[in-house]
Amino acid sequence: MDELGIFFSRLDVLFIVPLLLILFVYELVSLLKSRKVNK
């Protein structure tokens, strides 16, 4: 059962990390777009 828990925690990390990266990139792009609009 412990091995199963480790497996799921790894799946969690594999799912959360790309999600955070996507959110970070999205925020960055929206910031750049708003700066271009202000100019």
C-alpha positions in Angstrom: 0.0 0.0 0.0 2.9 2.3 0.7 4.2 1.9 -2.8 0.8 2.8 -4.2 0.8 6.0 -2.1 4.2 7.0 -3.4 3.0 6.3 -7.0 0.0 8.6 -6.5 2.1 11.4 -4.9 4.4 11.2 -7.9 1.4 11.5 -10.2 0.3 14.5 -8.2 3.6 16.2 -8.7 3.7 15.4 -12.4 0.2 17.0 -12.7 0.7 20.0 -10.5 4.2 21.1 -11.7 3.1 21.5 -15.4 -0.1 23.2 -14.3 1.9 25.8 -12.3 4.3 26.3 -15.2 1.3 26.9 -17.5 -0.3 29.4 -15.1 3.1 31.2 -14.7 3.5 31.5 -18.5 -0.1 32.7 -18.9 0.4 35.4 -16.3 3.6 36.5 -18.0 1.9 36.7 -21.4 -1.0 38.7 -20.0 1.4 41.1 -18.3 3.3 41.6 -21.6 0.1 42.1 -23.5 -1.2 44.7 -21.0 2.2 46.5 -21.2 2.0 46.7 -25.0 -1.6 48.0 -24.8 -0.5 50.8 -22.3 2.1 51.9 -24.8 
